[in-house]
Amino acid sequence: MILENKKFDLQFISDDKILLAGIDEAGRGPLAGPVVAAAVIFEKDIFIPGVNDSKQLNENQRESLDKLIKEKAICFGYGIVDEKEIDKINILQATLKAMKIAVENLNVKPNLIIIDGNKSFNSKIPTKTIVKGDTKSFSIAAASILAKVKRDEIMKNAAISFPQYFWEKNKGYGTKQHIEAIKKYNYSPMHRKTFLKNIFQSNQETFIKNEK
């Protein structure tokens, strides 16, 4: 059965020669780690039941679908922009840069790129922004799953080096446990310093000291 999100994509595919790339990102909000974007292209008739906005799926569902998406896709690509560059250029610009890199890493050039959200990046390939695209488009939803699984993997691996922050559980998001750990141990090289100023407002001396 073709669900609504696949029907949404088909409106952009007038014939079998049109290749549509869906793009989404993961990691705009966390206090630590990179922002990760993924781009994915499918054949016109490919549909994978269960592909949906990654936020609507649990970790096991995302990891199972991640494997299926990679098997069924014509190609996929990732773009990763780390915390240091996020601090330097801000999270919006870092996100758009990650999306652009994800497209550049595709092995096949698409005819049209559809992007989750209302912001695009400079591209020679036509782009179209889709607000709440991860809930409307099959391709964008698939990209959201790839991006989320990849970013979670990065943070779980990083947790081995920085166990005090519990990134294997919180993935760098600002949970109570994570914030308490930052206050106790100060920030790590993987924290986004521009995201921590509110946490250190009551302890500016510590923050300034670690900035040096």
C-alpha positions as CSV (number, residue, x, y, z in Angstrom):
1,M,0.0,0.0,0.0
2,I,1.3,3.4,-0.9
3,L,0.9,5.8,2.0
4,E,0.3,9.5,1.8
5,N,4.0,10.5,2.2
6,K,4.9,8.5,-0.9
7,K,2.0,10.1,-2.8
8,F,3.4,13.5,-1.7
9,D,6.7,12.7,-3.4
10,L,5.2,11.4,-6.6
11,Q,3.7,14.8,-7.3
12,F,7.2,16.0,-8.1
13,I,8.1,13.0,-10.3
14,S,6.5,13.3,-13.8
15,D,8.4,10.4,-15.3
16,D,11.0,7.8,-14.4
17,K,13.9,10.0,-15.4
18,I,13.2,12.5,-12.6
19,L,15.3,11.8,-9.5
20,L,14.1,13.4,-6.3
21,A,16.4,13.9,-3.3
22,G,14.9,14.3,0.1
23,I,17.0,16.1,2.8
24,D,16.7,16.5,6.5
25,E,18.9,17.1,9.5
26,A,19.4,15.9,13.1
27,G,21.0,17.8,16.0
28,R,20.0,21.4,15.8
29,G,19.1,21.6,19.5
30,P,21.6,19.6,21.5
31,L,24.3,21.2,23.7
32,A,27.1,19.0,22.3
33,G,28.2,17.3,19.1
34,P,27.7,18.0,15.4
35,V,24.7,18.7,13.3
36,V,24.1,15.9,10.8
37,A,22.2,16.1,7.5
38,A,21.3,13.2,5.2
39,A,20.1,13.2,1.6
40,V,18.5,10.2,-0.1
41,I,17.2,9.3,-3.6
42,F,14.8,6.4,-4.3
43,E,13.5,4.9,-7.5
44,K,10.0,6.1,-8.3
45,D,8.3,2.9,-7.3
46,I,10.2,2.2,-4.0
47,F,8.2,2.4,-0.8
48,I,9.2,1.2,2.6
49,P,6.3,0.7,5.1
50,G,7.0,2.5,8.5
51,V,9.2,5.3,7.1
52,N,8.0,8.4,9.0
53,D,9.4,11.4,10.8
54,S,12.3,10.1,12.9
55,K,10.8,11.8,16.0
56,Q,7.7,9.6,15.7
57,L,9.8,6.4,15.9
58,N,11.7,4.7,18.7
59,E,15.4,3.9,18.5
60,N,14.9,0.2,17.4
61,Q,12.5,1.2,14.7
62,R,14.8,3.9,13.4
63,E,17.8,1.5,13.3
64,S,15.8,-1.2,11.5
65,L,14.5,1.3,8.9
66,D,18.0,2.8,8.5
67,K,19.2,-0.5,7.1
68,L,16.2,-0.9,4.8
69,I,16.5,2.6,3.5
70,K,20.2,2.1,2.7
71,E,19.4,-1.2,0.9
72,K,16.5,0.2,-1.1
73,A,17.9,3.7,-2.0
74,I,19.6,4.5,-5.3
75,C,22.1,6.4,-3.1
76,F,22.4,8.4,0.0
77,G,24.9,10.9,1.5
78,Y,25.7,12.6,4.7
79,G,26.9,16.1,5.7
80,I,28.4,16.6,9.1
81,V,29.3,20.0,10.6
82,D,31.0,19.8,14.0
83,E,30.4,21.8,17.2
84,K,33.4,24.2,16.6
85,E,32.0,25.4,13.3
86,I,28.5,25.6,14.8
87,D,30.0,28.0,17.4
88,K,31.7,29.9,14.6
89,I,28.9,30.3,12.0
90,N,25.8,29.6,14.1
91,I,23.5,26.6,14.0
92,L,21.3,27.7,11.1
93,Q,24.3,28.3,8.7
94,A,25.9,25.0,10.0
95,T,22.7,23.1,9.2
96,L,22.4,24.5,5.7
97,K,26.1,23.7,5.1
98,A,25.6,20.1,6.3
99,M,22.7,19.8,3.9
100,K,24.7,21.1,1.0
101,I,27.5,18.6,1.8
102,A,25.0,15.8,2.0
103,V,23.9,16.5,-1.5
104,E,27.5,16.8,-2.7
105,N,28.1,13.3,-1.3
106,L,25.4,11.7,-3.4
107,N,26.8,9.4,-6.0
108,V,23.9,10.3,-8.4
109,K,22.9,13.8,-9.2
110,P,19.1,14.5,-8.5
111,N,16.9,16.7,-10.6
112,L,15.1,18.2,-7.7
113,I,15.9,18.6,-4.0
114,I,13.2,18.8,-1.4
115,I,14.3,20.1,2.0
116,D,12.6,19.9,5.4
117,G,11.8,23.4,6.7
118,N,11.7,26.9,5.2
119,K,15.4,27.5,4.5
120,S,17.4,26.5,1.5
121,F,21.1,26.6,0.5
122,N,22.8,27.7,-2.6
123,S,22.6,25.0,-5.2
124,K,22.7,24.6,-9.0
125,I,20.1,21.9,-8.6
126,P,16.5,23.3,-8.0
127,T,15.4,23.1,-4.4
128,K,12.0,23.3,-2.7
129,T,11.5,23.8,1.0
130,I,8.7,21.8,2.7
131,V,7.5,23.0,6.1
132,K,7.0,19.9,8.2
133,G,8.4,17.9,5.3
134,D,9.4,15.0,7.5
135,T,5.8,14.3,8.2
136,K,4.7,14.9,4.6
137,S,7.4,13.4,2.3
138,F,8.6,9.8,2.1
139,S,12.1,10.9,1.0
140,I,12.5,13.6,3.6
141,A,11.2,11.2,6.3
142,A,13.8,8.6,5.2
143,A,16.5,11.3,5.3
144,S,15.4,12.2,8.8
145,I,15.9,8.6,9.9
146,L,19.4,8.3,8.3
147,A,20.5,11.6,9.9
148,K,19.2,10.7,13.3
149,V,20.7,7.3,13.4
150,K,24.1,8.6,12.2
151,R,24.1,11.4,14.8
152,D,23.1,9.1,17.6
153,E,25.9,6.7,16.5
154,I,28.5,9.6,16.7
155,M,27.3,10.6,20.2
156,K,27.2,7.0,21.5
157,N,30.8,6.6,20.3
158,A,31.8,9.9,21.9
159,A,30.3,8.8,25.2
160,I,33.1,6.3,25.5
161,S,35.6,9.2,25.8
162,F,33.3,11.4,27.8
163,P,31.2,9.0,30.0
164,Q,30.5,11.7,32.6
165,Y,27.9,13.4,30.3
166,F,25.8,10.2,29.6
167,W,25.6,11.0,25.8
168,E,24.8,7.3,25.2
169,K,21.4,8.2,26.7
170,N,20.8,11.9,26.0
171,K,22.7,12.1,22.7
172,G,23.9,15.6,23.8
173,Y,20.5,17.1,24.4
174,G,19.9,19.3,27.4
175,T,18.4,16.8,29.8
176,K,18.5,17.5,33.6
177,Q,21.2,14.9,34.0
178,H,23.3,16.3,31.2
179,I,23.1,19.9,32.5
180,E,24.0,18.8,36.0
181,A,27.0,17.0,34.6
182,I,28.1,20.1,32.8
183,K,27.8,22.2,35.9
184,K,29.8,19.6,37.8
185,Y,32.5,18.7,35.3
186,N,32.4,21.8,33.1
187,Y,32.2,21.5,29.3
188,S,34.1,19.2,27.0
189,P,35.7,19.8,23.6
190,M,32.5,18.5,22.0
191,H,30.2,21.0,23.7
192,R,28.8,23.9,21.8
193,K,30.0,26.8,23.8
194,T,27.5,29.2,22.3
195,F,24.7,26.9,23.7
196,L,26.0,26.9,27.3
197,K,25.9,30.5,28.3
198,N,22.6,30.2,30.1
199,I,23.9,27.3,32.1
200,F,26.9,29.2,33.2
201,Q,25.1,32.5,33.9
202,S,25.3,31.8,37.6
203,N,28.9,30.8,37.4
204,Q,30.4,33.2,34.8
205,E,33.9,32.9,36.4
206,T,34.0,29.2,35.6
207,F,32.8,29.7,32.0
208,I,35.3,32.5,31.3
209,K,38.1,30.5,32.8
210,N,37.4,27.5,30.5
211,E,37.0,29.8,27.5
212,K,40.7,30.7,27.8
